[in-house]
Amino acid sequence: MALVGSLLKKGIHISNIVANRRKASLHIQQKKTLAKLLAKARYTEFGEKYNFDELLSSILFSEKGAYYDLYKKTVPVYDYNKIFNEWWHRSLEGEKDICWPGQIKYYALSSGTSEAATKHIPVTKAMSRAIQKTSIRQILSLGHYKDLPNDLYEKGFLMLGGSTNLNNQDKHFEGDLSGITAKQIPYWFRPYYKPGEKIAAQKDWGLKLEEITKQAHEWDIGFIVGVPAWIQLLMEKIIAHYNVKTIHDIWPNLQVFAHGGVSFEPYRKGFEKLLARPLIYINTYLASEGFIAYQTRPGAQGMELVCDNGIFFEFIPFNEKNFDSEGTLMSDPETLMIDQVEEGKEYALLLSTCAGSWRYLIGDTVKFVDKAKGEIVITGRTKHYLSLCGEHLSVDNMNKAVDLVSDEMGLTVKEFTVCGIEYGSMFAHHWYIGVEETDVNAEELKTRLDAKLADLNDDYAVERRHALKEVFVTVLPNKAFYDWMNSKGKMGGQHKFPRVFKNFLMDDWKGFLQKNGYITEPPSH
């Protein structure tokens, strides 16, 4: 292991020298990426229908920008249901050369956080290689953090994800993306990888946490990777099992936490209570559709889009022209390339990838914080924002408001969700907020939260004087949120609790709370 650790350190040094050299502009990187995707997929059924040969020629020989005009004119925008019903269902049944060359052997299962039906997202060999390549780049970016000890790269990497024991569906395997990628980790990395192949294959989330806890004291962990909620639960379990004060009593060399999936801020306060000293936090954006972005340097506000590794990005301005009040995409939306975006504005992401996604609406919204570097922050989901009457409340607004209020009131808030409801002839918001504390003044919490949201969002402030007539707050133990996740079979892996409940999920959630005694009667709205 020391030899591989030494090689990693040398690789990090070399990579930083290379990174400091002048790179091609993001626009040029994206142009080359699109050309590679079109060239690879031009003989698939999708490529032949949409004349990828002509599109490729336009990239190579047309005037600047003309190729993109032709691309968006030729290839339609797809959401999951549209691309699955028209194309992906055939790949899932074992047909070859549909949207990407060859037969696709792996599918990541994802329901997102707003839909009940399970999605099957193709994971091609090319995409697996792209994810591995970006993961290595992320490790190499640690060279920018000057205070890390030299032997850190010889420590263990704990990657807490889904089961590597994938479901065999005869013509393909399916499971959580983290389980698929863990099953395919490079041979040289296996000595560092924890919890190891046997525990990683465990499908029962509770048993997996038990087995990790029992072996935790035998491992020398330097890095942890996972969704904040599940990592925090694991650390609490380990600390309780060994009757110690902090996780550093078990893993004294723990230095780095690479997290993603949700905003870390709601978890930070409770998380840091479990530490003896601060960690380096690295934000990542790894979705079932690909490794989209990661934090590349200390102090960065956002994550840098990976523009030269199998993903072509487009951006739809997230406004009333392109989306309705439910977050559904309108026909013929405006789409932009990376050189056409503006800092500070929200965009919905479209992806064309080496897994056979084409102009695919992933469902996330982002905002550029540094256009020159291609750095973004995730602001929410197209379906996970509230605008019943023009309040335009984003998940980013919600996270910030909850974080500010929890600081002021000394609360440990890990999870929350909000529903938009009718209130007489007008509207209201109903918040469900999970806390660790048992004696919480719900009325004070409501007042402070309402005020913070009005400070953060002018549209919200206006509508609170007009159509948004009331705000309700129900305080719950954090356990209620995890119990609901467990009831849906969504514990662990990349699953996260939805920040906004709409439509049938509102009734499901309220019914669950009543049935399990978390609320005694439905609130009178």
C-alpha positions as a printed NumPy array, in Angstrom:
array([[  0.   ,   0.   ,   0.   ],
       [  2.848,   2.372,   0.734],
       [  4.057,   1.981,  -2.867],
       [  0.659,   2.837,  -4.307],
       [  0.347,   5.741,  -1.856],
       [  3.729,   7.037,  -3.002],
       [  2.62 ,   6.789,  -6.635],
       [ -0.568,   8.654,  -5.794],
       [  1.408,  11.48 ,  -4.215],
       [  3.66 ,  11.718,  -7.263],
       [  0.601,  11.665,  -9.505],
       [ -0.964,  14.485,  -7.516],
       [  2.197,  16.569,  -7.849],
       [  2.346,  15.991, -11.61 ],
       [ -1.38 ,  16.62 , -12.047],
       [ -1.124,  19.981, -10.335],
       [  1.69 ,  21.007, -12.669],
       [ -0.435,  19.974, -15.66 ],
       [ -3.526,  21.706, -14.234],
       [ -1.622,  24.966, -13.96 ],
       [ -0.925,  24.947, -17.686],
       [ -3.345,  26.782, -19.904],
       [ -6.366,  24.642, -20.749],
       [ -8.712,  24.99 , -23.684],
       [-11.715,  27.212, -23.036],
       [-14.809,  25.543, -21.661],
       [-16.587,  26.183, -24.952],
       [-13.834,  24.399, -26.916],
       [-13.834,  21.504, -24.415],
       [-17.586,  21.15 , -24.858],
       [-17.377,  21.374, -28.644],
       [-14.834,  18.544, -28.692],
       [-16.922,  16.5  , -26.254],
       [-20.034,  16.807, -28.412],
       [-18.026,  15.837, -31.507],
       [-16.756,  12.684, -29.759],
       [-20.259,  11.74 , -28.618],
       [-21.75 ,  12.214, -32.076],
       [-18.904,  10.295, -33.746],
       [-19.292,   7.372, -31.361],
       [-23.095,   7.158, -31.625],
       [-23.653,   8.041, -35.3  ],
       [-24.347,   4.417, -36.324],
       [-26.875,   3.77 , -33.558],
       [-30.564,   3.924, -34.368],
       [-30.835,   7.252, -32.545],
       [-27.818,   8.635, -34.406],
       [-29.159,   7.579, -37.775],
       [-32.625,   9.008, -37.125],
       [-31.221,  12.396, -36.156],
       [-28.466,  12.388, -38.78 ],
       [-25.443,  12.547, -36.479],
       [-23.171,  12.435, -39.539],
       [-24.479,  15.82 , -40.641],
       [-24.23 ,  17.202, -37.103],
       [-20.638,  15.988, -36.847],
       [-19.768,  17.636, -40.172],
       [-21.264,  20.904, -38.947],
       [-18.97 ,  20.824, -35.899],
       [-15.907,  20.171, -38.051],
       [-16.61 ,  22.543, -40.924],
       [-19.3  ,  25.118, -40.078],
       [-18.899,  28.635, -38.755],
       [-18.591,  29.217, -35.029],
       [-21.847,  28.444, -33.215],
       [-23.726,  27.144, -36.251],
       [-23.246,  23.534, -35.145],
       [-25.114,  24.142, -31.9  ],
       [-28.013,  25.822, -33.685],
       [-28.259,  22.748, -35.912],
       [-27.963,  20.348, -32.941],
       [-30.8  ,  21.894, -30.982],
       [-32.915,  22.251, -34.128],
       [-32.395,  18.588, -35.062],
       [-32.494,  16.681, -31.744],
       [-35.54 ,  17.143, -29.462],
       [-35.332,  17.711, -25.725],
       [-36.152,  14.602, -23.68 ],
       [-37.292,  13.984, -20.146],
       [-37.024,  10.489, -18.657],
       [-40.471,   9.268, -19.662],
       [-40.097,  10.441, -23.254],
       [-36.636,   8.964, -23.87 ],
       [-37.479,   5.712, -22.068],
       [-40.744,   5.159, -23.915],
       [-39.238,   5.99 , -27.301],
       [-35.749,   4.5  , -26.941],
       [-34.356,   3.174, -23.677],
       [-36.999,   0.474, -23.15 ],
       [-35.53 ,  -1.333, -26.152],
       [-32.026,  -1.282, -24.682],
       [-33.457,  -2.534, -21.39 ],
       [-34.934,  -5.486, -23.272],
       [-31.488,  -6.368, -24.618],
       [-31.46 ,  -4.701, -28.036],
       [-28.105,  -3.366, -29.231],
       [-27.08 ,  -0.048, -30.778],
       [-30.163,   1.937, -29.768],
       [-28.84 ,   5.189, -28.245],
       [-25.237,   4.049, -27.674],
       [-23.142,   1.377, -29.443],
       [-23.381,  -2.187, -28.174],
       [-25.55 ,  -3.829, -25.553],
       [-25.959,  -2.061, -22.226],
       [-25.324,  -4.426, -19.318],
       [-25.89 ,  -2.118, -16.335],
       [-28.755,   0.146, -15.274],
       [-28.798,   2.456, -12.278],
       [-32.122,   2.453, -10.461],
       [-33.307,   5.885,  -9.467],
       [-36.649,   7.324,  -8.482],
       [-35.254,  10.815,  -8.007],
       [-37.093,  12.335,  -5.041],
       [-40.369,  13.424,  -6.585],
       [-41.653,  10.469,  -8.578],
       [-42.888,   7.071,  -7.431],
       [-41.889,   5.011, -10.459],
       [-38.391,   3.553, -10.585],
       [-36.217,   4.932, -13.344],
       [-33.727,   2.757, -15.23 ],
       [-30.727,   4.901, -16.188],
       [-28.242,   3.224, -18.586],
       [-24.638,   2.899, -17.369],
       [-22.405,   2.024, -20.322],
       [-18.776,   0.921, -20.23 ],
       [-17.847,   4.368, -21.518],
       [-19.755,   6.017, -18.674],
       [-18.15 ,   3.74 , -16.064],
       [-14.716,   4.734, -17.396],
       [-15.697,   8.414, -17.369],
       [-16.869,   8.191, -13.738],
       [-13.621,   6.467, -12.725],
       [-11.562,   9.084, -14.565],
       [-13.36 ,  11.982, -12.865],
       [-13.127,  10.242,  -9.474],
       [ -9.348,  10.005,  -9.881],
       [ -9.221,  13.68 , -10.863],
       [-11.082,  14.506,  -7.678],
       [ -8.535,  12.618,  -5.589],
       [ -5.708,  14.369,  -7.442],
       [ -7.284,  17.758,  -6.702],
       [ -6.409,  17.172,  -3.033],
       [ -2.929,  18.39 ,  -3.971],
       [ -4.347,  21.915,  -3.711],
       [ -4.934,  21.385,   0.023],
       [ -1.532,  22.209,   1.501],
       [ -2.002,  20.981,   5.08 ],
       [ -2.705,  17.331,   4.33 ],
       [ -0.083,  14.91 ,   5.732],
       [  2.097,  12.991,   3.277],
       [  0.843,   9.578,   4.394],
       [ -2.858,  10.423,   3.98 ],
       [ -2.959,   8.732,   0.561],
       [ -2.059,   5.436,   2.202],
       [ -5.171,   5.512,   4.41 ],
       [ -8.513,   3.845,   3.787],
       [-11.365,   5.234,   1.697],
       [-14.768,   4.451,   3.223],
       [-17.392,   4.663,   0.47 ],
       [-20.877,   4.224,   1.885],
       [-23.199,   3.352,  -0.979],
       [-25.693,   0.877,  -2.339],
       [-25.209,  -2.864,  -2.563],
       [-22.742,  -4.263,  -5.1  ],
       [-24.939,  -7.393,  -5.173],
       [-26.838,  -6.227,  -8.247],
       [-30.16 ,  -7.59 ,  -9.423],
       [-29.66 ,  -9.987, -12.346],
       [-32.446,  -9.399, -14.859],
       [-31.174, -11.953, -17.395],
       [-30.195,  -9.422, -20.067],
       [-28.825,  -6.774, -17.706],
       [-27.866,  -6.02 , -14.11 ],
       [-29.502,  -3.226, -12.14 ],
       [-28.986,  -1.499,  -8.809],
       [-27.825,   1.692,  -7.14 ],
       [-25.176,   3.591,  -9.136],
       [-22.843,   3.589,  -6.134],
       [-23.156,  -0.206,  -6.059],
       [-22.393,  -0.48 ,  -9.786],
       [-19.312,   1.769,  -9.566],
       [-18.036,   0.099,  -6.376],
       [-18.3  ,  -3.271,  -8.092],
       [-16.059,  -1.942, -10.873],
       [-13.335,  -0.22 ,  -8.813],
       [ -9.797,  -0.575, -10.231],
       [ -7.685,  -3.439,  -8.921],
       [ -4.976,  -1.114,  -7.556],
       [ -7.562,   0.725,  -5.411],
       [ -9.037,  -2.341,  -3.712],
       [ -6.596,  -2.447,  -0.747],
       [ -7.761,   1.066,   0.195],
       [-11.46 ,   0.523,  -0.397],
       [-13.731,   0.038,   2.613],
       [-16.017,  -1.535,   3.717],
       [-14.665,  -4.223,   1.36 ],
       [-16.398,  -6.505,  -1.098],
       [-18.315,  -8.684,   1.37 ],
       [-19.968,  -5.873,   3.336],
       [-20.484,  -3.785,   0.195],
       [-22.603,  -6.613,  -1.248],
       [-24.997,  -6.527,   1.734],
       [-28.458,  -5.4  ,   0.584],
       [-29.99 ,  -4.885,   4.026],
       [-29.018,  -1.333,   5.011],
       [-29.366,  -1.971,   8.75 ],
       [-27.146,  -5.056,   8.592],
       [-24.607,  -3.189,   6.471],
       [-24.297,  -0.453,   9.109],
       [-23.992,  -3.116,  11.848],
       [-21.184,  -4.921,  10.017],
       [-19.313,  -1.686,   9.285],
       [-19.644,  -0.679,  12.936],
       [-18.222,  -3.981,  14.174],
       [-15.149,  -3.698,  11.936],
       [-14.657,   0.072,  12.156],
       [-11.971,  -0.129,  14.855],
       [ -9.8  ,  -2.311,  12.568],
       [ -9.661,   0.255,   9.766],
       [ -7.447,   3.323,   9.369],
       [ -9.818,   5.63 ,   7.516],
       [ -8.56 ,   8.884,   5.987],
       [-11.432,   9.613,   3.586],
       [-15.186,   9.106,   3.749],
       [-17.512,   9.397,   0.77 ],
       [-21.301,   9.44 ,   0.842],
       [-24.597,  11.234,   1.354],
       [-24.394,  13.365,   4.559],
       [-27.458,  11.892,   6.292],
       [-26.242,   8.288,   6.029],
       [-22.623,   9.1  ,   6.923],
       [-23.834,  10.957,  10.   ],
       [-26.045,   8.056,  11.068],
       [-23.119,   5.657,  10.653],
       [-20.751,   7.836,  12.709],
       [-23.345,   8.165,  15.492],
       [-23.734,   4.386,  15.515],
       [-19.964,   3.794,  15.704],
       [-19.48 ,   6.353,  18.491],
       [-22.288,   4.782,  20.541],
       [-21.051,   1.212,  19.967],
       [-17.518,   1.931,  21.165],
       [-18.648,   4.396,  23.838],
       [-16.271,   7.13 ,  22.662],
       [-16.702,  10.894,  22.313],
       [-15.935,  11.439,  18.631],
       [-15.317,   9.509,  15.438],
       [-11.658,  10.56 ,  15.637],
       [-11.29 ,   8.281,  18.658],
       [-11.831,   5.397,  16.197],
       [-10.364,   6.956,  13.042],
       [ -7.669,   9.412,  14.202],
       [ -6.427,  10.   ,  10.631],
       [ -9.816,  10.959,   9.171],
       [ -9.24 ,  14.164,   7.208],
       [-11.568,  14.405,   4.209],
       [-15.306,  14.058,   3.613],
       [-16.493,  14.042,  -0.014],
       [-20.237,  14.56 ,   0.038],
       [-23.   ,  15.107,  -2.468],
       [-26.644,  14.591,  -3.298],
       [-27.987,  17.338,  -1.039],
       [-26.84 ,  20.59 ,   0.534],
       [-24.484,  19.846,   3.432],
       [-25.46 ,  22.927,   5.457],
       [-28.526,  21.459,   7.23 ],
       [-26.309,  18.623,   8.493],
       [-23.175,  20.584,   9.353],
       [-23.941,  21.472,  12.968],
       [-24.93 ,  17.943,  14.016],
       [-22.149,  16.421,  11.914],
       [-19.384,  18.496,  13.488],
       [-20.475,  17.498,  16.98 ],
       [-19.176,  14.035,  16.093],
       [-15.648,  15.263,  15.272],
       [-12.615,  16.09 ,  17.402],
       [-11.304,  18.488,  14.745],
       [-12.52 ,  19.96 ,  11.448],
       [-12.505,  17.971,   8.228],
       [-11.888,  19.102,   4.684],
       [-15.248,  19.047,   2.923],
       [-15.318,  18.447,  -0.821],
       [-18.631,  18.878,  -2.604],
       [-19.418,  16.486,  -5.461],
       [-22.15 ,  16.22 ,  -8.056],
       [-22.373,  12.558,  -9.014],
       [-25.799,  11.652, -10.409],
       [-27.085,   8.404, -11.867],
       [-26.598,  10.022, -15.285],
       [-22.897,  10.784, -14.769],
       [-20.205,  12.552, -12.734],
       [-21.184,  16.138, -13.469],
       [-19.009,  18.375, -11.259],
       [-16.837,  18.517,  -8.153],
       [-15.068,  21.061,  -5.973],
       [-11.541,  21.42 ,  -7.326],
       [ -9.887,  23.82 ,  -4.881],
       [-10.033,  25.088,  -1.286],
       [-12.465,  27.912,  -0.689],
       [-14.296,  27.466,  -3.984],
       [-17.896,  28.67 ,  -3.836],
       [-19.035,  26.023,  -6.269],
       [-18.176,  22.856,  -8.138],
       [-16.41 ,  22.835, -11.502],
       [-18.333,  21.234, -14.351],
       [-16.47 ,  18.344, -15.981],
       [-16.525,  19.651, -19.546],
       [-14.09 ,  17.239, -21.228],
       [-15.143,  13.776, -20.088],
       [-18.197,  12.342, -21.8  ],
       [-20.888,  14.913, -20.961],
       [-22.164,  17.784, -23.14 ],
       [-24.094,  20.381, -21.138],
       [-26.953,  22.64 , -22.121],
       [-28.786,  25.098, -19.897],
       [-32.472,  26.059, -19.911],
       [-33.27 ,  29.352, -18.115],
       [-35.486,  28.356, -15.2  ],
       [-38.33 ,  30.82 , -15.703],
       [-42.018,  31.028, -16.626],
       [-41.192,  31.041, -20.319],
       [-39.668,  27.553, -20.118],
       [-41.425,  25.905, -17.122],
       [-44.964,  25.946, -15.757],
       [-45.905,  26.36 , -12.089],
       [-45.437,  22.609, -11.471],
       [-41.911,  22.643, -12.88 ],
       [-42.919,  20.9  , -16.102],
       [-40.939,  21.838, -19.192],
       [-42.797,  23.835, -21.819],
       [-42.562,  22.977, -25.509],
       [-39.714,  24.488, -27.517],
       [-37.684,  25.831, -24.539],
       [-34.768,  28.238, -24.872],
       [-31.456,  26.378, -24.492],
       [-27.935,  27.744, -24.107],
       [-24.35 ,  26.484, -24.283],
       [-21.843,  27.093, -21.54 ],
       [-20.478,  30.293, -23.115],
       [-23.989,  31.794, -23.279],
       [-24.975,  31.534, -19.614],
       [-24.877,  34.314, -17.013],
       [-23.698,  34.203, -13.428],
       [-26.374,  34.345, -10.746],
       [-29.23 ,  33.038, -12.886],
       [-30.899,  29.655, -12.431],
       [-30.775,  27.04 , -15.173],
       [-32.168,  23.55 , -15.609],
       [-29.559,  21.089, -16.881],
       [-29.715,  19.154, -20.132],
       [-27.179,  16.353, -20.654],
       [-25.943,  14.48 , -23.708],
       [-23.681,  11.677, -22.491],
       [-21.634,   8.6  , -23.306],
       [-24.424,   6.53 , -21.735],
       [-26.893,   7.353, -24.519],
       [-28.65 ,  10.33 , -22.944],
       [-29.445,  12.989, -25.545],
       [-30.58 ,  16.483, -24.571],
       [-31.862,  14.838, -21.407],
       [-33.525,  16.919, -18.682],
       [-31.907,  15.611, -15.526],
       [-34.267,  17.562, -13.27 ],
       [-31.694,  19.603, -11.322],
       [-31.355,  23.374, -11.342],
       [-27.99 ,  25.095, -11.02 ],
       [-26.543,  28.578, -10.799],
       [-23.137,  29.72 , -12.033],
       [-21.014,  31.363,  -9.351],
       [-17.89 ,  31.633, -11.545],
       [-18.554,  31.405, -15.264],
       [-14.877,  31.603, -16.27 ],
       [-14.064,  28.504, -14.2  ],
       [-17.368,  26.784, -14.994],
       [-18.236,  26.592, -11.296],
       [-21.83 ,  25.979, -10.261],
       [-23.945,  25.377,  -7.19 ],
       [-27.037,  23.165,  -7.188],
       [-30.084,  25.257,  -6.32 ],
       [-32.755,  22.559,  -6.362],
       [-34.943,  20.5  ,  -8.642],
       [-37.296,  21.616, -11.397],
       [-40.128,  19.89 ,  -9.518],
       [-38.85 ,  20.851,  -6.064],
       [-39.696,  24.492,  -5.782],
       [-42.858,  26.248,  -4.698],
       [-44.641,  28.824,  -6.775],
       [-48.325,  28.47 ,  -5.982],
       [-48.909,  32.171,  -6.483],
       [-45.614,  33.568,  -7.781],
       [-43.467,  33.171,  -4.641],
       [-40.753,  31.298,  -6.619],
       [-39.279,  29.626,  -3.553],
       [-36.251,  27.488,  -4.428],
       [-34.606,  24.704,  -2.428],
       [-31.585,  26.998,  -2.121],
       [-33.79 ,  29.588,  -0.371],
       [-35.196,  26.872,   1.891],
       [-31.79 ,  25.486,   2.875],
       [-30.432,  28.946,   3.708],
       [-33.474,  29.955,   5.73 ],
       [-33.533,  26.719,   7.753],
       [-29.792,  26.993,   8.388],
       [-30.073,  30.587,   9.628],
       [-33.03 ,  29.839,  11.901],
       [-31.463,  26.692,  13.352],
       [-28.345,  28.729,  14.227],
       [-30.4  ,  31.448,  15.916],
       [-32.474,  28.968,  17.926],
       [-29.679,  26.493,  18.646],
       [-31.463,  23.635,  16.871],
       [-30.045,  20.585,  15.114],
       [-32.12 ,  20.294,  11.936],
       [-31.162,  17.407,   9.66 ],
       [-34.265,  17.016,   7.527],
       [-37.242,  19.083,   6.456],
       [-39.874,  19.231,   3.762],
       [-42.572,  21.687,   2.723],
       [-45.955,  21.309,   1.008],
       [-47.918,  23.96 ,  -0.846],
       [-51.629,  23.826,   0.031],
       [-54.866,  25.621,  -0.671],
       [-55.99 ,  27.895,   2.177],
       [-59.526,  29.077,   1.672],
       [-59.51 ,  30.867,  -1.642],
       [-55.776,  31.535,  -1.293],
       [-52.641,  29.495,  -0.487],
       [-50.348,  28.445,   2.372],
       [-47.106,  26.574,   2.983],
       [-46.9  ,  23.72 ,   5.466],
       [-43.406,  22.955,   6.754],
       [-42.362,  19.73 ,   8.49 ],
       [-39.059,  20.266,  10.279],
       [-37.   ,  17.521,  11.936],
       [-35.01 ,  18.385,  15.05 ],
       [-32.923,  16.554,  17.623],
       [-34.177,  18.711,  20.484],
       [-37.404,  17.816,  22.328],
       [-38.604,  21.23 ,  23.537],
       [-39.007,  23.482,  20.505],
       [-41.256,  26.521,  20.243],
       [-42.989,  25.843,  16.914],
       [-44.56 ,  29.305,  16.773],
       [-41.195,  31.027,  17.186],
       [-39.684,  28.702,  14.593],
       [-42.487,  29.58 ,  12.166],
       [-42.092,  33.339,  12.725],
       [-38.333,  33.301,  12.25 ],
       [-38.496,  31.024,   9.202],
       [-41.133,  33.182,   7.526],
       [-39.031,  36.298,   8.126],
       [-35.839,  34.731,   6.774],
       [-37.587,  33.558,   3.605],
       [-38.939,  37.07 ,   3.045],
       [-35.41 ,  38.483,   3.464],
       [-33.954,  35.964,   1.017],
       [-36.664,  36.117,  -1.648],
       [-38.438,  39.332,  -2.708],
       [-41.188,  37.427,  -4.535],
       [-41.961,  35.483,  -1.37 ],
       [-42.15 ,  38.709,   0.634],
       [-44.613,  40.213,  -1.86 ],
       [-46.865,  37.14 ,  -1.947],
       [-46.942,  36.885,   1.866],
       [-48.78 ,  40.222,   1.749],
       [-51.191,  38.978,  -0.889],
       [-52.02 ,  35.397,  -1.98 ],
       [-49.756,  33.367,   0.364],
       [-51.881,  33.873,   3.45 ],
       [-50.396,  31.504,   6.026],
       [-47.415,  29.4  ,   7.024],
       [-47.776,  26.264,   9.17 ],
       [-44.903,  24.481,  10.926],
       [-45.015,  20.945,  12.34 ],
       [-41.964,  20.003,  14.406],
       [-40.985,  16.333,  14.216],
       [-38.106,  14.149,  15.421],
       [-35.596,  13.464,  12.652],
       [-36.462,   9.794,  13.062],
       [-39.836,  10.415,  11.37 ],
       [-38.107,  11.289,   8.113],
       [-35.854,   8.222,   8.177],
       [-38.784,   5.963,   9.071],
       [-40.651,   7.223,   6.003],
       [-37.581,   6.571,   3.837],
       [-37.349,   3.07 ,   5.29 ],
       [-41.024,   2.436,   4.537],
       [-40.281,   3.223,   0.885],
       [-37.198,   0.985,   0.75 ],
       [-34.992,   4.044,   0.284],
       [-32.574,   3.824,   3.189],
       [-28.933,   4.471,   2.366],
       [-27.079,   4.668,  -0.922],
       [-27.827,   7.798,  -2.921],
       [-31.361,   8.214,  -1.583],
       [-32.293,  11.517,   0.011],
       [-35.441,  12.968,   1.514],
       [-37.451,  15.257,  -0.817],
       [-37.426,  18.899,   0.205],
       [-40.808,  19.542,  -1.444],
       [-43.835,  17.256,  -1.459],
       [-46.396,  17.7  ,  -4.205],
       [-49.536,  15.963,  -5.399],
       [-50.08 ,  12.385,  -4.172],
       [-46.894,  12.352,  -2.077],
       [-48.354,  14.988,   0.279],
       [-51.214,  12.669,   1.252],
       [-48.837,   9.708,   1.517],
       [-46.565,  11.651,   3.876],
       [-49.38 ,  12.953,   6.071],
       [-50.986,   9.514,   6.21 ],
       [-47.668,   7.979,   7.269],
       [-47.234,  10.534,  10.08 ],
       [-50.744,   9.867,  11.401],
       [-50.462,   6.093,  11.152],
       [-47.173,   6.059,  13.06 ],
       [-48.237,   8.5  ,  15.743],
       [-46.012,  11.414,  14.773],
       [-49.101,  13.609,  14.446],
       [-52.4  ,  12.871,  16.168],
       [-54.784,  14.488,  13.728],
       [-54.664,  16.251,  10.389],
       [-54.043,  19.991,  10.74 ],
       [-57.002,  22.267,  10.084],
       [-56.069,  24.396,   7.07 ]])
